């Protein structure tokens, strides 16, 4: 999720601000618009992209919801990702992300995971540009992206067995440079140090993307198992 203003994100990443600014979103869902940091001949820039990769050879955008993540172990070989991995690496800046942990039978508790320092997280990502097959070759197209995941560190493994690949500041340019070799890239796609992230339980309101607002990030005391409000009632 990202609720930080574009100007603040751009300054943090030493990037040019985007042409368009997104509304604050505390409950970002796949296939929505997100900020991405890219680096090119004109320098580093923050821009808006569609979360869910659409490869250039795709007939339509229908597969984007299945390509929101790429596994670090196979990204260099998978047809949907390998070209972007070689040439179009970027960063997705976020304030944090949600995961769900099991508290009991049929009971999932959402948690908010964020930087221990309070700074934005830099998620390793890939981007692509797609245009409909029958579209004007000079017409507009779609910029899309996905994030890289790796095995979870011990702290996150208590919640989920995977985690986003997080990049330290000194790795940003290395990750986005077209000159970085494969071994150096793979060296970056490792679990974050144990003290980088912290987490706390949040309201189950985050389970629905219809809900949005800063209250979704606030820490709550989970209801004891068997004492969920309304449990045992039909009406």
trRosetta pair geometry for C-beta under 8 A, 3 or more apart (Angstrom, degrees):
i j d omega theta_ij theta_ji phi_ij phi_ji
1 25 6.1 -139 -154 111 82 77
1 26 5.3 41 -175 -156 142 33
1 27 6.3 -1 -105 -65 126 19
1 28 4.7 176 -102 3 59 101
1 94 6.2 93 54 -164 33 103
1 95 5.7 -47 93 51 79 101
1 96 6.3 -11 48 67 93 69
1 97 6.7 156 3 -100 74 46
1 98 7.3 52 -20 -19 115 95
1 216 8.0 -174 -114 98 172 129
1 217 7.7 -144 82 -76 148 108
2 9 7.4 23 -168 -79 127 143
2 22 7.7 66 91 81 112 134
2 24 7.8 -128 116 -145 57 57
2 25 6.3 32 62 58 64 90
2 28 6.7 37 15 -45 75 141
2 34 6.8 109 18 -149 131 84
2 35 6.0 -101 107 21 169 113
2 93 6.6 83 -110 107 135 77
2 94 5.2 -107 -65 -127 93 56
2 95 5.4 145 -113 -8 48 91
2 120 7.9 32 -122 -132 100 113
3 24 3.9 44 -145 -160 80 103
3 25 6.5 -154 -81 49 70 35
3 26 5.5 13 -61 -74 126 78
3 95 5.9 -22 28 -13 79 153
3 214 6.9 125 -175 -88 174 83
4 8 5.1 -107 172 82 102 125
4 9 5.4 121 107 -56 117 94
4 24 8.0 117 3 -118 18 93
4 93 7.8 -72 60 134 131 117
4 95 5.8 151 -21 -70 104 109
4 120 6.4 -84 16 -80 161 115
5 8 4.7 90 66 6 85 104
5 9 7.1 -157 96 -4 44 87
5 21 7.4 -6 -161 -157 73 131
5 24 7.9 -43 -73 -76 58 96
6 9 5.6 -57 -146 39 35 110
6 10 6.0 36 156 -22 69 108
6 17 5.5 92 135 -154 107 98
6 18 5.5 -89 -162 27 141 102
6 21 4.5 -126 -3 -121 139 97
6 22 7.2 122 -61 28 111 74
6 35 6.7 177 -114 -101 86 137
6 46 6.3 165 -166 118 93 142
7 10 5.8 -52 -144 37 28 112
7 11 6.4 29 156 -18 62 107
7 17 5.7 -14 -97 -101 60 134
8 11 5.9 -55 -148 36 29 110
8 12 6.4 32 153 -22 63 107
9 12 5.7 -56 -149 34 31 113
9 13 6.4 4 161 4 66 110
9 15 7.8 -28 126 53 76 119
9 35 6.0 35 129 140 164 164
9 37 8.0 -142 155 -64 104 109
9 46 6.0 115 109 -121 108 154
9 93 5.2 147 -154 98 116 153
9 120 6.4 83 -120 -67 83 164
10 13 6.4 -73 -146 51 26 93
10 15 4.7 -110 -149 78 70 84
10 16 6.5 -56 -157 123 125 15
10 17 4.3 -77 -48 -84 168 66
10 18 7.4 -150 -71 -13 123 68
10 46 4.6 -108 -91 3 88 139
11 14 7.4 25 -171 -77 31 37
12 93 7.4 124 83 -140 127 149
12 119 7.2 158 -152 -164 134 98
12 120 5.8 104 121 23 162 126
13 37 4.9 -100 164 -113 160 150
13 44 6.5 -139 137 151 96 136
13 46 6.7 119 63 -68 132 106
13 91 7.2 -178 -132 82 140 140
13 93 6.5 -112 -46 -65 135 140
13 120 8.0 -58 -48 74 98 141
13 122 7.6 131 -101 -101 111 115
13 172 7.2 -180 -148 -150 90 154
14 44 5.9 64 102 64 79 144
15 37 5.4 -130 -64 -135 159 102
15 43 7.6 161 -135 136 58 95
15 44 4.1 -95 -104 127 81 98
15 45 5.4 146 -174 -114 102 12
15 46 4.6 112 113 -32 134 85
16 42 7.9 -31 -3 129 146 104
16 43 6.5 96 -22 96 110 117
16 44 7.0 160 4 95 74 57
16 45 4.5 -20 52 -114 101 78
16 46 6.7 -152 83 22 51 74
17 21 7.9 -17 173 -78 110 99
17 46 5.9 -26 -138 55 32 116
18 21 6.4 145 73 -79 109 55
18 35 6.9 -125 -36 -125 141 95
18 45 7.6 105 -89 168 59 87
18 46 4.9 -84 -46 109 87 85
18 47 5.0 135 -116 -113 101 39
18 48 5.6 88 -165 -26 152 84
19 47 7.4 20 13 -126 86 84
19 48 8.0 -95 54 11 79 105
20 48 5.5 -47 74 -1 105 142
22 25 6.6 -42 146 -12 121 114
22 33 5.8 -170 -102 107 127 113
22 34 7.6 -20 -40 -122 169 23
22 35 6.7 -128 14 -51 130 90
22 48 6.2 140 -49 -111 106 121
25 28 5.0 84 125 -73 124 82
25 32 7.3 172 -160 134 163 146
25 212 6.6 -58 -145 -147 58 125
26 212 5.3 138 48 -162 92 67
26 213 5.7 -75 37 59 147 14
26 214 6.0 -157 -85 -80 151 34
26 216 4.7 141 138 47 122 126
26 217 6.2 -106 -156 -32 116 99
27 98 8.0 8 -127 -11 67 143
27 206 5.9 -167 -112 -143 110 75
27 209 5.5 173 132 -130 118 60
27 211 6.1 103 -37 89 165 69
27 212 4.9 -121 24 -99 113 75
27 216 5.8 -100 -62 -165 101 176
28 32 5.9 -145 -159 68 75 132
28 34 6.3 65 -159 -91 142 106
28 51 7.3 78 165 6 113 161
28 94 7.8 -113 30 -126 150 114
29 32 5.3 89 64 -12 72 121
29 209 4.6 -18 -44 -103 137 142
30 51 5.6 -124 -139 114 51 108
30 52 5.5 90 179 -66 93 108
30 64 7.8 170 163 132 99 86
30 65 5.6 104 126 -136 127 69
30 68 4.3 -66 -123 -87 123 148
31 50 6.9 -4 -153 -178 46 95
31 51 6.4 -88 -39 77 15 78
31 52 4.7 8 -83 -12 64 146
31 64 5.6 107 -102 110 91 118
31 65 5.3 -24 -50 -85 123 83
31 68 7.7 -79 -38 -81 64 114
32 50 7.8 -164 115 -146 15 61
32 51 5.9 3 59 33 57 112
33 48 5.2 10 -178 -177 115 108
33 49 7.1 158 -150 81 69 25
33 50 6.2 -46 -97 -95 62 51
33 51 7.3 166 -119 -6 12 87
34 48 7.3 153 77 -150 26 64
34 49 6.3 -32 65 67 75 74
34 50 7.9 88 21 -152 80 10
34 51 4.7 57 0 -53 125 113
34 92 6.1 14 135 -148 133 111
34 94 8.0 -25 -161 -82 123 94
34 145 7.0 -101 67 59 114 126
35 46 5.7 -8 -167 -171 110 102
35 47 7.4 146 -150 78 63 26
35 48 6.4 -47 -97 -97 53 57
35 49 7.8 85 -153 22 13 80
35 92 7.1 129 87 -152 62 63
35 93 5.8 -34 97 52 116 95
36 46 7.3 154 78 -153 37 56
36 47 5.9 -29 64 67 86 75
36 48 7.5 118 18 -133 86 12
36 49 4.6 6 0 13 134 125
36 90 5.0 33 176 140 109 141
36 91 6.9 146 -164 76 63 46
36 92 5.6 -36 -105 -95 73 67
36 93 8.0 165 -114 10 24 76
36 125 6.4 -113 -132 93 106 148
36 127 6.1 108 164 -78 159 129
36 143 7.8 -140 42 143 142 119
36 145 5.2 168 -87 -54 144 162
37 44 6.4 5 -176 -175 99 101
37 45 7.3 165 -150 84 56 36
37 46 5.6 -30 -95 -95 71 69
37 90 6.1 165 79 -177 51 89
37 91 4.2 -14 57 62 107 102
37 92 7.7 -167 16 -78 78 19
37 93 6.1 66 -21 -26 113 106
37 122 7.7 -43 36 -136 137 98
37 172 7.7 -30 112 -160 139 116
37 176 7.7 -81 118 -78 90 148
38 44 7.2 173 91 -149 39 57
38 45 5.7 -19 63 62 84 84
38 47 6.5 -19 15 21 113 113
38 90 4.6 -41 -89 -115 77 114
38 91 7.9 -171 -68 26 39 71
38 127 6.6 -47 -87 16 124 153
38 176 6.8 160 -155 -147 45 129
39 43 7.2 -67 -145 165 69 31
39 44 4.8 -23 -101 -97 82 75
39 45 7.7 158 -91 17 35 68
39 90 7.7 170 6 -115 72 69
39 173 6.8 120 -104 -124 173 65
39 176 4.0 94 26 135 122 138
39 177 7.1 -35 93 -72 138 50
40 43 7.2 -8 65 45 62 24
40 45 7.2 -24 25 12 101 113
42 45 7.0 22 94 -39 105 126
44 176 7.9 81 -110 101 96 164
46 93 7.8 -36 -123 17 112 131
47 143 7.0 -14 125 108 127 162
48 143 7.7 117 98 74 54 122
49 127 6.1 -92 -127 -127 163 114
49 143 4.5 -90 -116 119 92 98
49 144 5.8 146 175 -119 102 18
49 145 4.5 74 115 -10 142 112
50 54 7.2 14 85 -4 132 114
50 61 7.9 -45 142 -149 159 129
50 64 6.7 -37 137 -159 119 148
50 142 5.8 -13 8 -179 139 108
50 143 6.7 146 12 89 83 53
50 144 4.3 -39 70 -106 98 81
50 145 7.2 154 73 18 48 71
51 68 6.0 39 155 -133 90 96
51 92 7.9 72 -106 -126 105 144
51 144 7.5 160 -89 -160 7 77
51 145 6.1 -38 -109 70 53 86
51 146 7.3 106 -164 -96 63 48
52 61 7.8 79 109 -178 119 93
52 64 3.1 77 134 163 118 93
52 65 5.5 -16 -132 -72 140 33
52 66 7.8 76 -154 35 101 38
52 67 5.8 97 -169 70 62 77
52 68 5.1 -33 -94 -80 68 78
52 144 6.0 -62 81 -163 54 121
52 146 6.9 53 -122 -82 18 89
53 64 6.6 177 60 -133 28 71
53 67 4.1 -88 51 131 91 123
53 68 7.6 -180 0 -85 77 25
53 70 7.7 28 -5 -49 148 112
53 80 6.6 118 101 162 128 103
53 81 7.1 69 101 -93 171 77
53 84 6.9 -102 -144 -12 137 167
53 126 6.6 10 -95 91 135 105
53 127 7.8 -162 -113 -135 93 28
53 128 5.5 82 -158 13 90 124
53 144 5.1 141 -126 122 36 114
53 145 6.4 -33 -81 168 78 9
53 146 4.2 -52 -31 -25 110 115
54 58 5.2 -103 -173 40 79 151
54 61 5.2 -43 -102 -120 139 73
54 63 7.2 130 -114 69 69 87
54 64 5.2 -31 -64 -83 90 101
54 67 7.5 155 -64 65 38 139
54 128 6.2 -152 70 88 55 126
54 130 4.2 -67 111 -9 112 159
54 142 5.9 22 53 96 143 129
54 144 4.5 100 17 15 87 158
55 58 5.0 121 61 -30 75 97
55 67 7.9 -127 -28 -146 87 174
55 79 7.7 6 -105 136 166 80
55 80 5.4 -122 -47 -144 130 64
55 83 7.5 98 -141 44 103 124
55 84 7.8 -118 -108 -29 79 115
55 128 5.9 -90 -110 -158 37 165
55 130 7.0 87 97 -86 20 117
56 83 7.8 -63 15 92 112 154
56 128 6.3 -138 -42 -176 75 113
56 129 6.9 26 -88 80 97 61
56 130 5.7 -161 -105 -102 44 70
56 131 7.9 10 -144 24 77 71
58 61 7.1 88 126 -86 138 34
58 63 6.1 -136 -133 37 131 120
58 130 6.1 -14 48 -136 109 139
59 133 6.2 -28 -135 -16 59 129
60 63 7.9 121 83 2 70 81
60 132 7.3 20 -106 -118 62 89
61 64 5.1 -9 179 -20 81 122
61 130 7.4 141 -87 103 84 149
61 142 6.8 24 -92 44 123 174
62 65 7.9 -46 171 15 45 98
63 66 5.3 -57 -171 40 72 111
63 67 6.1 47 137 -10 90 114
64 67 6.0 -78 -146 48 35 98
64 68 7.6 68 158 -64 66 75
64 144 6.3 -110 -127 -149 117 147
65 68 6.8 -11 -163 -36 36 108
67 70 7.5 19 -165 -66 77 85
67 80 5.7 -128 -115 161 132 140
67 81 7.7 -177 -155 -66 110 93
67 146 5.4 -86 148 -77 77 143
68 146 5.5 169 -174 -129 22 92
68 147 7.2 3 154 24 68 86
69 146 6.0 -168 -81 180 13 106
69 147 5.7 -28 -112 69 68 80
69 148 7.5 112 -163 -123 71 14
69 149 5.1 13 -170 -14 121 120
70 74 7.8 -132 178 79 81 78
70 75 4.5 76 150 -105 120 107
70 78 7.0 -160 -147 54 102 143
70 80 7.8 -158 -103 97 109 101
70 81 4.6 113 -126 -111 140 155
70 85 7.5 -149 141 -71 158 112
70 126 6.4 20 9 12 147 131
70 146 5.4 96 -20 115 97 128
70 147 7.4 -169 25 93 76 34
70 148 5.5 -37 71 -104 91 62
70 149 7.2 166 75 18 39 78
71 74 5.0 36 81 34 109 95
71 75 6.3 -165 78 -47 48 82
71 78 8.0 103 46 -26 88 142
71 148 7.8 75 -163 -158 8 67
71 149 5.9 -41 -108 68 51 93
71 150 7.9 115 -162 -91 61 40
71 162 8.0 -83 -113 -130 87 135
72 75 5.9 -31 -127 -4 28 120
72 148 5.3 71 -75 178 87 108
72 149 6.5 -132 -17 84 89 40
72 150 4.5 0 13 -86 142 86
72 165 6.0 108 -71 -62 130 131
72 186 7.5 127 171 -134 103 67
72 189 3.8 167 -150 168 136 134
73 150 7.8 121 -35 -125 80 68
74 77 5.5 -71 -168 50 70 102
74 78 5.3 72 136 -38 98 106
75 78 6.1 -50 -130 26 29 110
75 81 4.8 -84 -156 125 74 141
75 82 7.1 154 153 -85 54 55
75 85 4.9 141 142 -88 103 144
75 126 7.6 178 -166 -38 128 142
75 148 6.4 -30 -62 -120 157 103
75 189 8.0 -154 23 -119 135 163
76 81 7.9 -60 -58 106 16 102
76 82 5.8 62 -179 -122 33 88
76 85 5.5 -134 -96 115 55 154
76 86 7.8 91 -136 -60 77 82
76 182 6.7 58 -117 -143 146 119
76 186 8.0 -35 -34 -73 136 106
77 82 6.0 13 -138 -82 5 125
78 81 4.6 38 80 32 108 103
78 82 6.0 173 66 -39 49 89
79 82 6.4 -39 -113 13 22 111
81 84 5.7 -74 -160 50 52 106
81 85 5.4 54 148 -31 87 109
81 126 6.2 116 -151 53 90 171
81 146 7.3 -82 -106 63 108 138
82 85 5.4 -53 -142 34 31 115
82 86 6.5 30 159 -19 64 104
83 86 5.9 -57 -153 34 31 108
83 87 6.4 -27 168 27 65 110
83 88 7.5 25 126 16 73 108
83 128 7.9 71 90 -106 106 107
84 87 6.8 -88 -136 59 25 75
84 88 4.4 -62 -147 62 70 106
84 89 7.4 123 155 -67 74 53
84 126 3.9 87 136 176 123 122
84 127 6.4 180 -152 61 119 30
84 128 5.3 -72 -85 -66 125 92
85 88 8.0 -15 -23 53 15 67
85 89 6.9 46 -146 -73 38 97
85 126 6.0 -48 -72 -101 56 136
85 185 7.7 113 177 161 93 155
87 178 6.5 20 -138 -125 61 100
88 126 5.9 78 99 -168 86 76
88 127 4.9 -110 157 66 113 72
88 128 6.3 121 96 -79 157 50
89 124 7.3 -28 -167 -167 104 86
89 125 7.3 136 -166 84 58 47
89 126 6.0 -44 -107 -102 52 65
89 127 7.9 140 -127 14 7 80
89 175 5.5 -132 141 157 132 77
89 176 5.4 -152 96 -110 94 46
89 185 7.6 -137 -85 -128 160 122
90 125 5.0 -40 79 84 81 98
90 126 6.7 123 25 -125 84 14
90 127 4.8 34 1 -17 135 115
90 145 6.4 -73 63 -125 131 127
90 176 6.3 53 -106 -110 39 104
91 122 4.9 -27 -163 -166 127 92
91 123 6.6 133 -165 64 65 49
91 124 6.8 -43 -108 -105 66 33
91 125 6.0 129 -127 26 14 102
91 167 6.4 -93 -114 42 114 140
91 172 6.3 -24 -52 -138 150 91
91 175 6.9 91 -66 94 96 138
91 176 6.9 -62 -23 -61 95 117
92 122 7.9 136 66 -163 42 44
92 123 4.3 -28 64 66 93 110
92 125 4.3 88 -20 -41 98 147
92 145 6.4 151 -73 134 113 141
92 147 5.6 -75 26 -87 141 102
93 120 4.7 12 -170 163 103 138
93 121 7.0 150 -154 75 52 50
93 122 6.1 -22 -97 -101 72 60
93 123 7.5 -175 -81 18 20 82
94 97 6.1 37 132 -56 151 88
94 120 6.7 144 68 -164 27 87
94 121 5.2 -24 65 60 82 102
94 123 6.1 27 7 -13 112 121
95 114 6.4 -20 148 -125 65 119
95 120 6.2 -61 -90 -115 47 73
95 121 7.4 85 178 13 5 91
95 217 7.9 -43 121 -105 129 145
96 112 5.5 51 131 177 141 89
96 113 5.6 173 -171 86 98 46
96 114 3.2 -50 -93 -85 124 92
96 115 7.2 -128 -83 -2 87 66
96 121 6.7 105 -88 -4 40 127
96 217 7.2 107 55 -128 138 112
97 112 7.8 164 86 -153 25 57
97 113 5.5 -21 65 61 73 99
97 114 7.8 154 17 -76 51 62
97 121 7.7 -72 -14 54 97 153
97 164 6.8 114 2 -11 158 131
98 110 5.4 -11 -168 -166 115 109
98 111 6.9 151 -152 75 64 42
98 112 5.9 -35 -96 -98 73 59
98 113 7.3 160 -100 14 20 83
98 202 7.2 -83 -118 45 107 135
98 206 5.7 -170 -119 153 159 143
99 110 7.4 154 84 -150 30 61
99 111 5.7 -19 65 59 78 93
99 113 6.1 27 6 -14 106 126
99 156 7.6 103 6 -160 167 92
99 159 4.8 90 109 147 135 126
99 160 4.9 -108 -159 -24 140 129
99 199 7.8 -40 43 -134 107 142
100 108 4.4 12 176 178 123 115
100 109 6.6 148 -157 70 69 35
100 110 5.3 -39 -97 -93 77 58
100 111 7.3 159 -100 12 26 77
100 159 7.6 146 78 -175 21 95
100 160 7.9 77 51 -67 53 107
101 108 7.1 146 70 -157 30 65
101 109 5.3 -28 64 63 83 92
101 111 5.9 31 -4 -13 110 123
101 158 7.2 2 -120 132 133 75
101 159 4.6 -78 -76 -128 105 75
101 160 7.8 -109 -83 -42 73 71
102 107 6.8 101 -162 81 62 69
102 108 6.1 -40 -97 -102 55 64
102 109 7.7 146 -114 17 7 83
103 107 4.5 -69 65 115 94 117
103 108 7.3 161 10 -111 87 13
103 109 4.9 69 -34 -20 120 118
103 222 6.6 -169 -96 163 156 152
103 225 5.8 -167 136 -76 107 106
104 107 4.2 28 58 35 81 133
104 225 4.2 89 -20 -129 154 136
104 226 7.9 -50 104 -34 171 76
107 225 6.1 -139 5 -119 176 94
107 228 7.7 -160 -119 -51 111 133
109 201 5.6 -36 165 -131 117 113
109 204 7.6 -81 -130 -78 49 92
109 222 5.2 -19 -128 -113 136 138
110 201 7.1 109 85 -156 54 65
110 202 5.3 -54 104 64 103 90
110 203 7.4 -9 61 83 121 31
110 204 6.2 146 9 -105 111 49
110 206 4.9 -159 133 66 170 125
110 207 6.6 -148 -42 -59 132 78
111 159 6.0 -96 45 -122 140 142
111 199 4.7 38 160 174 122 117
111 200 6.5 171 -154 86 86 21
111 201 5.4 -55 -100 -95 77 47
111 202 6.5 131 -130 7 24 86
112 199 6.4 168 82 -149 44 70
112 200 6.0 -15 53 59 90 73
112 201 8.0 88 11 -178 77 7
112 202 4.8 66 -24 -32 105 132
112 216 7.8 130 -77 135 129 74
112 217 5.4 107 -128 -142 167 65
112 219 7.8 -115 38 -81 117 64
113 156 7.0 47 -132 -111 152 102
113 159 7.5 -161 -64 61 129 164
113 197 5.5 11 -177 -177 98 125
113 198 7.5 174 -148 87 58 34
113 199 4.5 -23 -96 -94 72 102
114 118 7.6 33 139 -111 118 39
114 121 7.1 -137 -149 -34 57 119
114 197 6.9 151 79 -147 20 79
114 198 6.5 -27 66 62 69 77
114 199 7.5 135 16 -93 62 53
115 118 6.0 -108 89 -4 103 10
115 119 5.2 -69 107 56 162 64
115 120 7.2 71 -9 109 142 6
115 121 5.5 -176 -51 -67 104 85
115 196 6.8 -55 -134 167 69 73
115 197 6.6 -65 -104 -105 32 58
115 198 7.7 18 126 21 18 85
116 195 6.2 -43 0 161 164 68
116 196 6.2 -164 6 172 109 22
116 197 6.3 -158 -35 -117 87 7
116 198 4.8 103 -94 -21 77 105
121 164 7.5 90 146 85 133 138
121 166 5.9 -70 -166 -126 100 107
122 166 6.5 98 69 -163 66 65
122 167 4.4 -72 107 62 114 94
122 168 7.8 -171 53 -54 127 5
122 169 7.6 131 -1 -80 151 49
122 172 6.3 -71 -176 -93 159 99
123 147 4.9 -25 151 -135 127 121
123 148 7.4 172 168 42 82 73
123 164 4.6 -44 -130 170 109 138
123 165 6.8 101 -162 69 63 61
123 166 6.6 -44 -99 -99 53 56
123 167 7.5 138 -132 7 5 93
124 147 6.9 104 81 -162 55 71
124 148 4.2 -31 96 37 107 124
124 164 7.3 168 36 170 74 86
124 165 3.9 -27 30 92 123 116
124 166 7.5 -125 -12 -71 87 9
124 167 5.5 113 -63 -42 85 111
124 175 5.9 -127 -119 -153 98 144
124 188 6.8 134 -85 128 145 116
124 189 6.7 -104 64 -98 168 82
125 145 5.2 26 166 178 125 116
125 146 6.4 172 -154 87 84 36
125 147 4.9 -48 -97 -102 87 56
125 148 6.6 -148 -85 -7 33 82
126 145 6.4 165 84 -151 46 69
126 146 5.6 -6 53 55 94 83
126 148 7.2 92 -20 -52 94 93
127 143 6.3 -1 -174 -175 116 91
127 144 6.8 159 -153 85 66 40
127 145 4.5 -30 -97 -94 76 88
128 143 7.5 166 84 -151 43 49
128 144 5.4 -17 60 62 89 90
128 145 7.5 172 17 -82 68 42
129 141 5.5 71 177 107 89 137
129 142 7.2 157 -156 80 50 46
129 143 5.7 -23 -100 -97 74 66
129 144 7.9 160 -92 19 27 73
130 141 5.7 -179 88 179 38 110
130 142 4.8 -20 64 60 92 97
130 144 6.4 4 8 7 116 118
131 135 5.0 -121 167 65 96 135
131 137 7.5 106 115 -129 158 39
131 139 6.8 130 -150 76 124 88
131 140 7.7 167 -115 113 99 34
131 141 3.7 -72 -77 -103 83 115
131 142 7.3 166 -80 15 43 73
132 135 4.1 103 63 -29 90 111
132 141 8.0 -165 0 -121 60 78
135 139 5.1 -115 164 61 106 133
135 141 7.4 148 95 -90 156 80
136 139 3.5 97 67 -27 102 114
147 164 5.4 -38 159 -129 134 107
147 165 7.5 -179 170 33 87 82
148 164 7.0 93 79 -161 57 66
148 165 4.2 -16 97 17 107 127
148 189 6.0 -85 152 -124 139 111
149 162 4.7 27 170 174 129 119
149 163 6.5 157 -153 80 84 25
149 164 5.8 -63 -101 -101 68 38
149 165 6.6 -158 -109 -24 15 80
150 162 7.1 152 77 -154 24 76
150 163 6.5 -31 64 66 72 76
150 164 7.9 35 19 152 79 16
150 165 5.1 82 -12 -80 112 87
150 189 5.4 163 -75 166 128 78
150 190 6.1 -168 165 -135 164 14
150 191 5.7 -145 108 -64 118 59
151 161 6.9 -46 -145 165 71 74
151 162 6.6 -74 -117 -109 29 56
151 163 7.6 13 125 23 24 87
151 191 5.9 -58 88 -57 73 113
152 155 8.0 -125 165 69 100 53
152 156 4.0 -130 -162 94 112 104
152 157 4.2 159 99 -69 121 69
152 159 7.8 -164 -149 60 157 77
152 160 5.9 151 -67 93 146 69
152 161 5.5 -145 8 -173 118 24
152 162 5.7 -132 -43 -99 90 2
152 163 4.4 104 -107 -21 72 105
152 191 6.3 75 169 -119 20 122
153 156 5.5 78 51 22 72 99
153 157 6.7 -124 97 -19 30 96
153 163 6.7 -32 6 17 75 154
153 191 3.9 146 -63 164 82 128
153 192 5.8 -91 -20 64 137 63
153 193 7.3 80 -115 167 162 8
153 194 5.6 -158 153 -88 136 63
154 157 5.5 -51 -141 26 29 120
154 158 7.6 41 158 -29 56 91
154 194 6.0 -8 49 -108 100 113
155 158 6.6 -50 -179 11 33 109
155 194 5.2 129 -23 -152 117 76
155 197 6.5 169 101 73 137 100
155 199 7.9 159 155 3 105 115
156 159 5.7 -65 -168 44 55 102
156 160 6.1 -38 161 55 91 81
156 163 4.6 49 118 -74 164 132
156 191 7.7 -158 37 -151 123 111
156 197 6.7 32 -63 75 105 147
156 199 8.0 120 -103 -34 69 140
157 160 7.3 -94 -122 77 29 36
157 161 6.1 41 -133 -111 77 49
159 199 6.9 -97 -42 156 151 176
160 163 6.8 133 87 -69 108 70
163 166 7.8 -33 138 -20 110 100
163 191 6.4 75 53 -128 128 83
163 192 6.9 -95 122 12 142 101
165 188 7.0 76 176 131 124 83
165 189 4.9 -45 -118 -132 143 68
165 190 7.6 79 -133 32 94 28
166 192 4.4 18 42 -77 129 123
166 196 6.5 156 98 142 159 153
166 197 7.9 -166 -46 -52 161 112
167 171 4.5 -134 -165 89 92 116
167 172 5.8 117 135 -80 130 59
167 175 5.5 -55 -118 -26 148 152
167 188 6.5 14 -109 -177 90 120
168 171 4.9 86 57 6 75 107
168 172 7.9 -111 98 -32 43 75
169 172 6.0 -26 -160 -14 39 114
170 174 7.6 30 140 -5 61 120
171 174 5.1 -66 -155 47 55 117
171 175 5.6 57 150 -28 85 105
171 188 5.4 140 -165 -127 135 122
172 175 6.1 -62 -154 34 24 108
172 176 6.5 -3 161 1 62 114
173 176 6.1 -67 -140 49 31 98
173 177 5.8 45 160 -42 68 106
174 177 6.0 -47 -142 16 23 117
174 180 5.5 102 -179 -100 65 137
174 184 6.4 -114 179 154 115 122
174 188 6.8 167 106 -67 119 141
175 180 7.1 -41 -108 15 15 170
175 185 7.1 101 -125 -124 61 79
175 188 5.9 -158 -85 140 98 170
177 180 4.7 108 77 -27 100 98
180 184 5.0 -116 -173 85 94 128
180 185 5.7 112 129 -58 117 90
181 184 5.1 92 61 10 75 103
181 185 7.2 -140 101 -6 39 90
182 185 5.6 -58 -151 36 35 113
182 186 6.3 30 156 -16 70 106
183 186 5.8 -55 -146 39 32 108
183 187 6.3 39 152 -26 64 105
184 187 5.5 -50 -150 30 33 117
184 188 7.0 32 152 -20 61 102
185 188 5.9 -59 -162 30 35 110
185 189 6.8 25 149 -18 67 108
186 189 5.7 -57 -147 34 40 110
187 190 7.2 -29 176 -21 38 118
192 196 4.4 -86 160 45 123 148
192 197 6.3 86 94 -16 143 108
193 196 5.0 111 63 -29 81 104
200 219 4.1 -44 145 -107 139 106
201 219 6.5 76 64 -154 61 70
201 220 5.6 -86 111 64 95 76
201 221 7.5 83 76 -121 131 15
201 222 5.1 -75 173 -49 164 99
202 206 5.8 47 109 -15 121 138
202 216 6.1 53 169 171 135 55
202 217 6.4 -63 -114 -142 138 18
202 218 6.6 115 -130 68 90 45
202 219 6.8 -79 -86 -107 64 32
202 220 5.9 93 -146 10 27 103
203 206 6.2 127 82 -13 72 87
203 215 7.0 8 10 138 142 92
203 216 6.4 -102 51 -127 104 52
203 218 7.3 30 -15 66 103 89
203 220 5.3 98 -65 -25 66 151
204 207 5.2 -5 178 -10 73 119
205 208 6.8 -64 -175 40 51 94
205 211 4.4 -145 164 168 96 171
205 215 7.6 12 66 107 148 106
205 216 6.2 -119 89 -104 105 86
206 211 6.6 -110 -90 85 31 124
206 216 4.8 111 -82 -159 97 110
208 211 5.2 84 80 2 91 99
209 212 7.6 24 -178 -59 54 97
211 216 6.5 137 130 -81 107 120
212 216 7.1 -47 -140 -20 29 140
213 216 6.0 126 69 -13 61 95
214 217 5.9 -51 -170 28 57 109
214 218 7.3 69 139 -38 72 96
215 218 5.3 -39 -158 7 50 122
223 227 5.4 -145 171 93 98 84
223 228 5.0 115 103 -99 148 54
223 229 6.8 -126 -105 -16 155 74
224 227 4.4 37 68 31 91 124
226 231 6.9 -165 -171 111 34 156
227 231 6.9 -163 -152 38 10 134
228 231 4.2 93 63 -39 87 121
230 233 5.2 -92 -167 44 60 119
